[in-house]
Structure formats: C-alpha cells, structure tokens
Amino acid sequence: MSLSDASRAQNSASTPAGSVWVGANAGSGKTRVLTDRVARLLLHGADPQRILCLTYTKAAAAEMKNRLFRRLGQWSMMPDEALRAELAALEEPGDDLPRARRLFAAALEVPGELKIQTIHAFCAAVLRRFPVEAGVPPRFREMDDREAAALREEILDALAEERPETFAEMALHVPGDGPDGLIGAILGTRDAFGSFDVAACERALGGDTQGPVAVVDEDARALLRRLAGAMAAAGTATEQEKGVETVGAITDAEDAARRQEEAEKFLLFGASAKEPHGPKRGKIGTRGARGALGDADLDALDRLAEAVAEARTRRIARITAARTKALHDFAEAFLDRYAAAKAAGGLLDFDDLITRTRALLTEADMAAWVLYRLDGGIEHILVDEAQDTSPEQWQVIEALTPEFYAGAGAGRVDRTLFVVGDEKQSIYSFQGAQPRAFGEMREMFGTRLAEAEKPFARVALDYSFRSAPAILRLTDAVFEVPGRGDVTDAVHHLAYDDEKPGRVDLWPYLVQEKGDEGTDWWRAIDEPSPDNAQLRLAEQVADAVHGMIGRAPLPGREGARVVGAGDVLILVQRRGVLFNALIREMKARGVPVSGADRMRLGEELAVRDLLALMRFATTPDDDLSLAAALRSPLFDVDEAGLYQLAHGRGRERLIGRVQAEPGLAEAAAFLQDLRGQADFIRPYEFLDRILTRHGGRRRFLARLGHEAVDGIDELLAQALAYERERAPSLTGFLDWIDADGLEIKREQEEGAGEVRVMTVHGAKGLEAPVVILPDTGPRRAQTPPPVVKVDPVGPVWQAKPRPDPVSDAIGALGEKAARESERLLYVALTRAEHWLIVAGAGPELKEATAEQCWYGMVAAAMERLPAEAVGEGCRITENWPDAGAAEEAVATEAVALPDWAHAPVTAAERVRLVSPSDLGGAHALPGEGDPAELAKARGTAIHDLIERMAELPPEQRASVRSDGLPDALAEAVHSEALAVVQDPALAHFFGPDSLAEVPACGDLGGRRMFGRVDRLVVETDRVLIVDFKSNRVVPERPEDVPEAILRQMGAYVAALTPAFDVPVVPLVLWTAERRLMELPHALVNAALTRATAP
C-alpha cells in the first residue's frame, strides 16, 4: 500500500513510540492525528484508564470521543482484509486482528469512561478526588457566569455599606461605564494583589515623593507677566490675541494646581510630539516676543519649562499612585469577601479550578502524596490546541509529568507526552493564552526528555487537506513579512492536492468619503448614515451572494456544481454595523441566512414578547406589558387596533377594553387562561402552555422565521435552570431573567443550507467552500484595560494622563493585540476550501499605514503573487471551472419529483395525554377548609421543597426556602417539608438508592397516560412508589383515601408494573402527619377500573 507524504507525516506524529510535539498548520488533520495517537496507544497495550487527553473545549472533547469510538467500532466489525488495510494505513502490523477488534469493548468498559476532557474538567475531577488536601469543599460546585455576576453584585452592595470609605474612593475614580470592567480586571489578576506601598509605586512611575507637583510660584508668575508684555508689544497678531490670554490664564490663577496645569499646556509639547510632554526649550514665544525679553528671562523660561515638565511627571505619578492605592484597597476588600462567599456556598469559579489544582500539585504539603496517587493513574498525556493553553494551565500539565522523565517512574513504564498546536492560531489572549509559551514549553519538555534519554520527536504537519494551493500561497505570502503574527517558525504550507481548484478575489476597497458619516437629525444617534461605506459593502456582498447561489460554478467531488447557500461562510472581526447589515441585506434578498452566531436573550423579539405576557399574567394592571404582548405574533393586534383599544380609556385597565371587544374574544380567553394559571404553574409550564396549547410557537415562526427558535428554546432552558435552583414562581423567574444580560452562542452547523455570518473567533475549527472576508479595514485601537501590570509595582489603575511606565505597558499591550489580529487573519484565510473573497470598507488607506490592516496585508501579498487585474480589484484562479460547467451542473441537478411527492400529507391524529391526577373523583376528605387555590399552592410548594431539600446534605436543608408565598404560609410549608426529609423513619425514601420525579407512562383504556412519581425505591423483592399528599385531613385507613388519589396510584402501578419483575407497592406519604400508608393492590386496581370504565 502506497502512502502519501501527508499521511506519513500524520503517522510520524501519531506514533506511540515516544513523546511527540506537533506543529500543525490549519487543515492538516490534527483531530485525526489525536484520534490515531489514542488508537495506536491502545493497540500497543496502553491501559485506557491511564490515558489523559486534554482538549480546549467541551465540543472538541465530544468530537474526539465520537471519532475514536467510531473508528474502534468500525475495527470491531471489519472483515480481516479491510482491517489489515486500515492498520497498514497507520503503518501498524496486522498480525493481531483480534486485539484490534477488542479495543472498542475495552474503551467502552473503562470505569468512568475515557479521560478525554477539558483541562477545567480534569482539574475539577482532581479537586473532587483530593478535596481535603486541596482545601476545597468536598462537594463544591462550579459557578457559571450568571451566578458569578450575581455574587459580584452582592459583594459590591455589601462593600458600599460595610466599607463606605473604600467604596467611595473606588467610585471616585471609576469610569462612567461602571465598575464591572474594573472588577473583571481585579479577578483576572487576583494573584498579583498583595501589600502595596504608595511611595514605592510613585517612585517606580517616575515620581519623586519629596518634590513639588506645582512649581509656578510668584517669581514664575512675574516672569510670565513679562513674557505677556513682550508678546503684546512685539509679538505676532496671534500672540497678541491668544498668547497673552493663554499666559494670563496661568498668572491669574490663584490655585497652584490650576497654575501648574495651565503652564503644562503652554510650556510643554503635546502628546503626539517627538518629545511628548517635553519642555519647549528655546521655542517659547515667537522671535519678536523673545527679542523683547532679555537673555536672563529667556534662560529662566527654559528652566521654568523644565521644572514644569518634572513637576508634571511627579504630579501624574502621584495621582496614579493614589488611584492605584484605591484600587488595591478595594481589591483587597473585594477579593476577601469574594473568597469568603465562595467558601460559604461551596463554590469555585473556573480560575479557581486551575489555581487550586496547580497549588495542590506544586505547593501544598501533600503535593508528593497527590502526585504519587495520580502518577499511578496517568501514563500518557495528550494536549490539544496547545497554543491556547495559558501559563497557569501549563504549570498544571508540567506538574503531572516529572515521573515521565525522571526517577523510578521513568524506567517503570514508557510514558509519553503528545502535544499538538499551532502558534499561528493563538487568538485567545483574553483567556490567558500566550503563543510564545508553545515554543518555550516545547524546548523545556524536549530538554528534560533528552536528559532522561527518552525519545522526543518534533513533527511539522505542513500539508493542508482543506485549502486549495492558491489560497495557501496567498496565506504564505501574507505571513512572509518578518515579525508578522509574532510566530517563531516560518509559515509554510503544502497542499495535499496540488490540482485542487482554487480562487482568490480581492474586491476594490470602498472609501468612506468625508461628509458620508453624518446622519439626519431624526435618526438615532448610533444609526449609521445610509451612505456609510460599510452599509454599501454589505449591499455589495449580499448582491454577490444572491447572484452566485444556484448560478456560480464551484468544484465538487465529482466535477463542477453550483454554489449553494450552505457553501458560503462570511467572517467578520466583530459584531457591529457591518455584521448586522450583512444579515439584514441577505434576508432582504431572500438569501437563506442562519442569523447571528451569538444572541443576547433579552434582545430576541420572541423572548421579549413571552416575558411581556408573563409580566401581565403576574401583574394584570401592567398595561404596558399587555400592550407589548398584544402587538406580538401571539395576538396580531396592529398599531391602529392597539390605539383604538388604549386611547381615551381614562383609568380603565387595558384588559377591560380587550374583554369588551368582540373581535378579541379569542385573545381575551387566552389571557384569562394564563391569568388563571399564573399562581399555580411553574415558569416552564407557563411558557410551554403559551407555545404548545395556545399555538405560540407556530405563530412566532410564521411571523419571525426559523431564527426565533433559538431564543424560544433558550428561554425554556433558562426556565428549567431556574426551577432547578430556586422555588419556581413566575415573579421570581422574571426578576431572575431580567437581571441578566445573557448571551447565547448559537451553533451554526454545516449542511444547514444557510449562509453563515459569524466572527472569526467563532469560526475557529470550521471550514467552507466559499469564505468572504468583508471586515478587513482599519480598526480603532482597543480601549486599554483599566488595570495593567507595571514592573515592579504590579497592578496599576491606569487612566489619562498616564506616567511613561504605564504608557509603555499599554503600548506593549497594543503591540500584542496587533500581532494577535494578524494571527486572527491567518485563521480567517485558512477557513476557505476553494474560493476566498476579500473586501473592505472604511477610511482611506494611507500608503504608510495600509499594511496595518487586513485589507492592506492581503493586497500587498496579492501584488507579490501572479494575480490578474479585474477592474479595480485582482484575482488568482487555478483550475477553476467555467460558467458552462455550472450550467451543465444545474441541468444535471434539476430532477423531476415523482407524483407522490406532491400529494398532500394526511394530518396525524393528535394524541391527548391523560394525567394520573385527572382521572376523576374527590381529591380530599370533607373538612379540608382551605380554598382550592390555597391548597394547590401549598401542595406545590411542599413538593418542591421536599425535592430540593432531599438533594442536599442534612445540615444544609434548612436553608432552602419558597418564594412567592405569604410569610406565614411560607414558614408553615418550610417546617412541614423539613420535618419530612429529616424524619429518620422516612430516610430510606431520600437515600442514595432512591429516585425522584420518575416519569411513568402507559395506556389506560385506550388513552395515553403520563405522570411523575414523587419517589421510587427499588428493593430486592419489591419496588416502592411514594406520592406526597399535603391534605390537612388525613384518612385513618386506606379504605378512606379519597377516590382521586386511589385512581392516581392505580395508574402508577399499572404503568410501572411491566417494567419490573417484582411487585410494585403503592404508598402515600401524608406530609401533615409524616405518616406513610400502604395502599392494597385490590383497592387501587378497583379505583382504576372505575376510572377507565366506559
């Protein structure tokens, strides 16, 4: 069997013979190599339990597991010859086929499954295994972003009350957008905060703690008055008009600080000068004015300018040091409370998982013991996307490997390290990644393994299986510029298929003409002008995509075909004017488009409509929410109709007008149904009632399109998440969801038949036959973070004006951001398989700075390649099919549908589900006394509390409370539920072998039944099912149990009996008396027979 050079390179990377460090170009098949590596390790006898594969994302871990099990599963079923061929392709001998076939079962049977996981998941597992040694709660829980944000707000509120001076000092300096950015920066650099010395900080920032910060004294004022006189007598007209006034602003100021600031403006150069903020030696005043002064005064002016410059340095250093002191004081107070709050709640955030594990493995007294225990369980480590691994994560990985190359462990077993990554694709610095760490760690591990005389190979995967040669040559040309992307290795690509058709188009750049940026007075201030260059570009892109779909030729596996909507991927650098305009223009032209790759839940129209309806249901007097709901697709009341309803009603509620309007009878019934249910059903049930029973989902899709599905489904998911965490109530859910600016990532899968518009960050790992890059113009410099690290001070709270060390630190951050932007361009270019289109719009590109933006970089590279001019743009084509091939492909694809495809589909018969609790009969004995609504609310709350309390350790159960109930009722419900779960006689039903909310379904006299059993316990000789009842009047005997309850339990027994080989025993737990009552089978069966009788 002949192998290609590309396949041999992959096999060299995946060989299990030793440790390997792989540099993988985009599209080189690194996931395939990772999968091959694991499969070959297993082939060579590695224990599946002792392999650890660390991926960057959960999706990557899932994809790798799927690929591995798919391959091993195929091996287990392959004929001998086919399996030998598979192994030969991996350069593995085919002499033990039975072993290869057993690998699938061996991988499936690994206790706890194969360890293919993110590093955060691995760290969480380690901490759960060694909680005492790590100093973390044994049952800690990982905080999500919502919970962390809520905790930060609580601590901020507490600090405002408990440390008002510290809070006020922080608030004095915080920018206008609030403290969120500052708090995020503090948490991101939490390890850097410690003791702080204001004087040392001031000195480090260039200041002198003893020197003055204002030097314009009386002698200086007199000197400046003489200068003003000289200007008036012999200066230019400008000096006489403005110069004298400027000098007067200095001399007339009574406050020394104000005189200093005015003097800095006059006597020092500006920020953009060759010597920023330097003294204007010899350049103060025009020649005439200077000639009117004596030499002594001119020398004194130069000395004053130098003194003002030195004082400015001290002043700014002192201001920055004071601001940084406020930062450290606030950070100390905030971080102490943040850590205490997490400890009290048994919580860890994602940074804690890494830092606690690192400390456990490197610093703790028990580190040697922990490593010994882990060492016995890890023999092979694989690291995916290593370029995105942060230094702290590398420290965790490094701590796991000492026995790989030293001591008895190294000689005991052939342990290996496999790392794959690509510096050029390191684009996540905001998550702590440092691209140079990839090369540094390669050298470190290589040196250590060499010293231990262990094999260590460096393999480069240069072949791209994805992109055509034309696209790869352009990419190489873009990155042949020295220093571009700040990568250590030369950028070089080889195409797996040298004949693969490829095309690159560079469209003319659209310049934002002066005067095009203004907007009409009646437009929103953030709405771009219709003449905005980016809007014009969006129209051009939409026109081009509309024109190519179904018409333009595209290479296919079996010859030419035409472009489909699903072939097109449009990538932008950020979500802004161009991003939104692209989606809007695509929809306007009828182009199938998948919508934004991320959405803010609260901005989705369907979500806003559903929440408005929920607000009205909980507060019927909320006319504004009702009006918003009426305008939604749920009711389809137009603007004129709403005006007629609302206008002139005085103090009458809007719902009254709706109920009185004959044409809105259906809407009134809809609203009445929701109002009647609002106090009794959970948020998820409420939303589902709107969407299913009242046809809301169908109505939303008809008006808003398929993209509304994501928002609706995510709102339902959030309702379920809320119900898991808190007592479910509609008002509580509204407070919970309104307080959150939840951003949802929408998965945009290939093959959906829609144009995808997304950011380059979101597209990492994706590919498409046609990729369009319209967002390539100059970008504004990013706003620097509020906190920057300045050696040797540590975290400094930066703001203008800045000391030179702070400006230098910000400049270094800007350089890093520019290099990362270049690496982001690499990711964008290499998403394309066949056709790459580069366009741009924005301010005019100046020759000196053109190559600082993506468009300029690509244009310069195209000039160095043999590109043909096409109008004002240029193009590279290689083996591209002509238009005739596309026409032939269209004719081939046009297939007539058979007659049955046009026949109408008979609607399926709708099946109505029956609830076991709705089978008829009385639910309570005489004498209950409470209204039905109150009894139902009590029962719902008690059920919920018992379920939530039972999941917690006994000492934490009392902390669970109900929301939305009157205080007296809430306390009574809490006491009753707590007494049930704490009763030792009932502990068996809340133990680890019990199940909660068990679904039960079955057929009852031809009707489908579905319900949930409150508690189920499987014993060796029987199955116990328990239903909680909160009746106030408790029957003495089973024969006295209300008919509805007997029928309900009979339905459960009938539904669950076929699932077990042992008897199913029905029991009722009367919560008011904590009394368990077994119901005889004959009794419940008879009741069920009465319920199902015709």
C-alpha positions, -999 to +999 in steps of 0.1 A: +000+000+000+014+034-010+012+062+015+013+099+006+039+122+022+010+139+041-002+105+055+034+096+065+037+129+083+005+122+102+017+087+111+050+101+124+030+124+146+007+097+160+034+071+166+032+057+202+069+050+204+077+082+223+068+117+231+059+140+202+055+177+198+034+186+167+032+219+150+000+216+129-010+240+101-046+248+097-065+220+079-037+195+085-059+170+102-048+174+138-080+159+152-074+128+130-038+126+144-050+129+180-075+101+174-049+080+157-025+085+186-050+072+211-060+043+189-023+033+184-016+036+221-044+011+227-031-011+200+003-012+217-012-022+250-018+010+268-044+009+296-074+030+285-077+042+321-042+057+321-046+079+290-054+116+297-064+138+267-068+175+274-089+195+249-096+232+247-134+230+246-162+205+256-172+204+219-137+193+209-137+166+236-170+153+224-158+153+188-127+134+196-146+108+216-170+103+188-143+099+163-124+075+184-154+053+192-164+054+156-130+042+144-127+015+171-163+004+164-155+001+127-125-020+135-145-044+156-168-052+127-144-051+097-135-081+076-099-092+080-086-077+048-102-044+054-089-042+089-054-051+078-056-023+052-067+002+080-038-008+102-014-006+073-025+029+066-013+037+102+019+018+095+009-008+121+013-045+116-018-065+111-007-096+129-031-093+159-065-085+145-084-099+175-067-074+197-077-045+174-113-057+175-114-059+213-103-023+217-139-010+212-152-030+241-121-022+262-127+016+257-164+013+264-158-006+297-134+020+312-147+029+346-160+065+344-152+065+306-121+076+288-105+107+302-109+129+271-119+163+287-111+199+290-084+209+315-110+226+336-130+193+338-098+174+347-089+199+374-124+196+389-120+158+390-087+161+407-100+185+433-131+163+440-107+134+445-085+153+469-107+180+485-091+179+519-055+181+505-066+210+482-085+228+509-118+229+489-153+218+500-158+181+493-190+188+474-180+220+457-200+233+428-186+252+398-201+287+393-215+297+360-212+332+346-247+342+358-240+330+394-206+347+394-221+380+382-248+379+409-222+372+436-201+401+424-231+424+427-240+412+462-204+418+473-203+453+457-235+462+476-221+449+508-189+468+504-208+500+499-224+495+533-196+480+553-166+499+538-180+532+526-147+550+526-130+523+504-161+521+481-162+559+478-126+561+469-130+535+442-162+552+429-143+585+427-120+571+400-142+545+383-151+554+346-186+562+335-195+527+323-194+514+359-172+491+380-178+459+361-147+462+339-126+471+370-139+441+390-133+418+360-097+431+358-092+426+395-104+390+393-083+384+362-051+395+381-061+384+416-028+366+423-009+399+418-026+418+446-008+419+479+009+445+501+011+479+484+035+508+491+023+542+477+057+558+479+074+529+461+047+530+434+052+567+429+089+563+426+085+534+401+062+555+380+089+583+377+078+605+405+098+620+435+079+617+467+096+647+481+094+670+451+067+696+444+039+689+419+033+726+413+062+750+406+047+782+392+055+804+422+054+842+424+088+846+407+075+824+378+043+844+376+063+876+374+084+861+346+054+850+327+038+885+331+070+899+315+066+874+286+029+885+282+041+921+280+067+912+253+040+894+233+017+924+235+045+947+224+064+928+198+046+895+192+025+884+162-012+892+159-020+857+171+002+861+201-013+894+209-048+880+207-044+844+221-009+841+235-014+869+260-047+853+271-031+819+275-003+833+297-029+853+316-047+820+325-015+809+342-006+841+360-042+849+371-050+815+386-049+817+424-048+779+429-013+765+425-026+732+410-045+752+383-015+773+375+006+741+370-020+725+347-022+757+326+016+760+325+019+724+312-004+733+283+017+763+274+053+754+282+053+717+272+049+699+239+018+678+233+013+641+235+020+635+198+052+655+196+086+639+190+093+645+227+059+640+243+052+665+271+088+677+269+098+713+277+098+738+248+134+749+253+141+779+231+107+777+215+086+797+240+071+826+221+078+839+186+111+856+175+097+891+181+084+884+216+116+866+226+137+895+212+118+919+235+130+898+265+164+897+279+187+867+278+182+861+315+145+859+311+148+835+282+171+812+302+146+815+331+118+805+308+137+774+297+144+765+333+107+770+342+096+748+313+120+721+325+107+724+361+071+723+349+079+691+330+095+675+360+066+686+382+041+671+357+059+638+359+057+639+397+020+651+396+009+623+373+029+597+392+013+609+425-022+609+410-017+574+395-002+561+428-032+574+448-056+559+423-037+526+424-038+527+462-076+530+460-075+500+436-055+478+460-076+488+490-108+480+471-093+448+456-082+435+490-117+441+505-135+427+474-113+396+470-115+387+507-153+388+506-154+371+472-134+342+485-154+340+517-187+340+498-175+312+476-163+292+505-196+297+523-215+284+493-191+256+484-184+273+451-154+275+428-150+296+397-131+285+366-099+302+376-101+285+410-101+251+393-068+258+377-051+277+406-062+253+433-051+223+412-017+240+405-012+246+442-022+211+450+003+196+426+032+221+433+030+239+465+009+220+491+024+199+518+005+169+503+018+175+467+041+145+468+013+122+480-012+135+455+013+132+426+021+096+437-016+087+436-021+104+403+011+090+389-003+055+391-033+066+370-017+086+342+009+072+317+001+091+286-009+127+283-022+143+251-027+181+248-049+196+221-048+232+209-017+238+230-012+273+216-043+284+236-031+269+269-023+296+295+009+296+316-011+285+347-025+256+328+009+247+315+021+246+351-006+220+359+005+199+329+041+203+339+033+192+374+019+159+361+050+149+342+080+146+365+078+108+365+078+109+327+114+117+325+130+112+359+134+086+387+119+051+390+087+062+373+105+069+340+121+034+340+090+016+351+069+022+321+072+040+287+053+072+295+046+096+267+036+132+262+019+143+230+012+180+223-003+194+192-009+231+184-002+260+161+012+293+172-004+310+142-038+302+155-033+316+191-062+341+192-074+338+228-051+360+248-082+374+266-084+339+282-047+340+293-031+322+263+004+333+253+015+320+219+052+321+227+046+296+256+040+269+229+077+272+218+090+277+253+073+246+266+085+226+236+121+235+245+116+227+282+100+193+277+124+184+249+154+192+271+141+172+301+132+142+280+166+143+263+184+144+296+163+113+306+173+097+273+137+094+264+126+097+227+112+131+218+102+140+182+093+173+167+069+169+138+055+196+115+022+189+097+026+212+067+001+196+044-034+211+043-062+187+034-086+217+033-075+246+012-066+249-024-030+258-034-040+293-045-053+301-010-023+285+007+002+305-014-017+337-006-015+328+031+022+322+029+027+355+011+008+374+037+029+359+065+063+361+049+067+396+063+092+393+092+076+395+126+040+392+113+019+373+138+049+371+162+054+334+155+087+317+159+085+292+130+083+302+093+048+300+078+049+273+051+020+253+037+018+224+013-014+213-005-024+177-002-040+180-036-018+202-059-046+202-086-074+213-062-092+242-079-089+275-061-098+311-065-090+343-046-108+376-053-097+410-039-125+435-043-119+472-046-118+490-013-148+512-005-136+545+010-157+564+035-160+598+019-159+628+040-194+640+047-208+605+044-206+599+081-233+623+092-268+612+099-301+631+096-313+648+128-343+625+131-322+593+131-310+576+162-275+589+172-260+554+168-277+547+135-252+549+106-258+571+076-273+554+045-241+564+027-219+547+052-192+527+034-198+496+055-235+496+046-227+499+009-203+470+013-230+449+030-252+455+000-225+445-024-218+413-005-255+404-004-259+411-041-228+389-049-240+360-027-275+362-041-260+361-076-237+332-070-262+308-053-276+284-078-255+300-107-218+303-099-196+273-105-179+255-076-156+225-077-172+193-063-160+158-056-175+146-089-170+176-111-184+211-111-215+221-093-232+253-084-228+273-052-254+266-025-263+289+004-247+264+028-214+267+010-209+304+020-193+315+052-190+352+059-165+362+086-161+395+104-138+406+132-165+420+154-203+422+156-212+457+147-227+478+119-213+456+091-223+423+108-259+434+114-262+449+079-250+417+062-277+396+079-303+423+071-294+426+034-292+388+030-328+385+043-340+414+022-328+395-009-343+362+002-310+345+008-312+318+034-291+330+063-287+315+097-286+348+116-262+359+143-238+334+158-244+349+192-275+365+206-285+383+237-315+365+250-332+397+262-330+413+227-348+384+209-383+396+199-400+363+207-384+363+242-394+399+249-430+391+238-432+360+260-418+378+290-442+407+285-471+382+286-457+366+317-454+401+334-491+408+325-501+374+339-484+381+372-495+418+373-528+423+355-526+460+360-494+463+339-510+478+308-476+484+291-467+447+292-502+438+279-498+463+251-465+448+241-480+413+242-510+423+220-486+436+193-468+403+193-474+374+169-494+358+197-523+382+192-515+401+160-531+434+171-518+461+147-508+496+157-541+511+148-560+484+166-539+490+198-545+527+196-583+522+194-581+499+224-559+522+245-570+557+236-594+575+257-599+548+283-591+570+313-584+549+344-599+518+329-575+489+326-565+478+291-576+442+298-611+455+303-611+470+268-598+437+254-625+417+271-652+441+258-640+440+222-660+413+203-632+408+178-607+399+205-628+373+223-602+346+215-574+368+228-594+376+260-599+338+266-562+333+260-553+360+285-578+348+311-564+312+309-529+325+316-541+347+344-559+318+360-528+296+359-502+322+368-503+314+406-501+277+403-477+266+375-440+267+371-423+291+346-415+263+322-451+250+323-464+286+318-442+291+287-450+257+273-487+264+278-483+295+256-462+278+230-480+245+227-516+247+240-522+282+225-500+276+194-475+303+203-445+286+187-463+282+154-473+319+155-438+331+162-423+310+135-448+323+110-440+359+117-404+359+128-390+330+109-370+300+119-343+320+137-368+327+165-365+290+176-331+295+193-344+323+215-376+305+224-357+272+232-331+290+252-358+308+273-373+274+280-339+261+290-334+290+313-368+284+329-357+248+337-324+260+351-342+285+373-365+257+386-336+235+395-320+263+416-350+280+432-386+276+442-404+281+409-426+311+407-433+334+378-424+366+396-392+351+408-383+340+373-390+374+359-366+390+385-340+364+378-341+366+340-345+404+338-313+409+359-292+390+334-278+401+300-275+365+290-256+359+258-262+327+240-239+310+215-258+296+186-243+265+170-242+271+132-237+236+118-225+229+083-250+214+059-280+235+072-284+250+037-280+286+050-253+313+046-234+316+079-223+350+092-201+349+122-169+362+139-136+347+131-132+336+167-165+317+164-154+301+132-122+285+145-124+248+136-149+254+108-144+254+071-165+263+040-161+260+002-166+298-001-153+323+025-160+360+023-139+384+045-156+419+043-144+433+076-108+440+067-105+478+070-086+497+097-098+492+132-097+516+161-072+508+188-088+488+216-095+506+248-068+496+272-079+476+303-085+495+335-058+476+352-023+470+337+007+453+352+038+476+355+070+462+369+079+462+397+046+478+410+022+451+399-014+460+390-018+498+383-051+515+378-045+534+345-063+565+333-053+596+314-029+614+320-006+584+323+030+582+335+055+569+310+059+534+325+021+530+323+020+543+287+048+519+278+029+490+293-002+500+274+018+503+242+032+468+247-004+456+251-013+473+219+016+456+200+004+422+213-031+430+202-018+439+167+001+407+164-029+387+176-051+405+150-026+392+124-029+357+137-067+361+135-063+369+098-044+336+094-074+318+110-098+337+086-078+329+055-075+292+062-112+286+067-116+286+029-115+254+008-119+267-028-129+303-030-118+332-009-132+367-013-116+397+005-133+430+006-130+461+028-146+495+036-136+524+058-114+554+059-089+560+031-059+537+033-027+557+035+004+541+020+025+543+051-001+525+073-020+504+048-004+471+058-016+477+094-050+464+084-061+431+069-070+446+035-036+462+031-018+429+041-038+409+016-034+435-011+003+437-007+006+399-008-015+397-040+009+422-056+038+398-049+019+369-064+009+365-100-026+380-097-046+393-127-063+426-126-101+425-126-115+460-128-101+479-097-095+446-079-075+415-087-079+377-088-060+345-086-075+314-103-062+278-106-081+250-123-114+269-118-145+255-136-160+278-162-196+290-163-205+263-188-197+237-163-221+254-138-249+255-164-244+218-170-244+211-133-277+230-129-292+209-157-280+177-141-293+187-106-328+196-119-346+163-112-384+160-116-401+149-084-424+119-085-462+124-082-463+111-046-440+140-035-468+165-045-496+146-027-509+163+005-499+147+037-527+134+059-525+151+093-515+127+121-542+121+147-535+142+178-529+122+209-542+137+241-523+127+272-541+120+305-526+129+338-530+103+366-542+131+389-570+140+365-589+106+364-619+119+384-630+116+419-626+136+451-591+148+460-597+155+497-619+144+526-647+167+539-634+193+564-603+205+545-614+241+549-588+258+527-598+272+493-588+250+464-563+276+451-545+278+485-544+241+489-529+237+455-503+264+462-494+247+495-491+213+479-469+226+450-446+244+474-442+214+498-435+190+468-408+214+455-392+219+489-390+182+497-375+175+463-348+203+467-341+196+503-336+159+497-307+166+473-287+184+500-267+172+530-288+173+562-271+203+576-279+224+545-316+215+541-330+242+564-315+269+541-340+260+513-369+284+511-400+290+490-405+322+471-438+340+463-458+328+493-471+349+523-447+348+552-469+327+575-477+302+548-441+301+537-429+293+572-455+266+577-447+250+544-410+251+552-414+234+586-436+207+572-412+198+543-382+199+566-398+176+591-405+151+564-369+149+550-354+149+584-376+121+598-353+091+604-382+068+597-385+081+562-348+084+554-350+053+532-370+072+507-345+100+504-313+080+504-288+075+476-308+045+462-340+065+458-352+082+426-371+115+424-397+126+399-397+093+380-416+095+347-444+069+343-465+064+311-489+038+299-522+030+282-554+035+302-584+022+284-572+034+250-559+067+263-522+076+268-513+084+303-482+103+315-472+114+350-444+116+375-439+095+407-426+117+435-403+090+449-393+055+438-371+029+456-360-004+441-355-032+466-345-068+460-381-082+463-403-052+456-404-016+441-418+011+464-435+041+448-444+070+470-466+100+463-466+131+486-500+144+497-504+176+517-541+172+527-550+187+560-575+159+568-556+126+568-576+094+565-572+067+591-575+037+568-566+030+532-603+025+525-609+061+535-584+075+510-601+099+485-611+084+452-589+106+430-558+095+450-567+058+447-571+062+410-538+080+406-519+054+425-536+026+405-525+043+373-489+044+385-490+007+394-504-002+360-478+019+342-447+007+362-455-030+368-444-041+332-410-025+338-401-047+369-400-084+377-411-078+413-443-063+428-448-026+427-461-013+461-480+020+462-476+042+492-489+076+502-469+099+524-492+123+543-469+152+549-490+169+576-485+139+599-454+124+583-474+091+581-467+065+554-497+045+542-495+014+520-525+010+496-536-026+489-534-035+452-571-046+452-581-012+464-562+009+438-569-016+410-607-013+417-604+025+417-585+025+384-612+002+369-639+027+378-618+055+362-614+037+329-649+022+327-669+034+296 
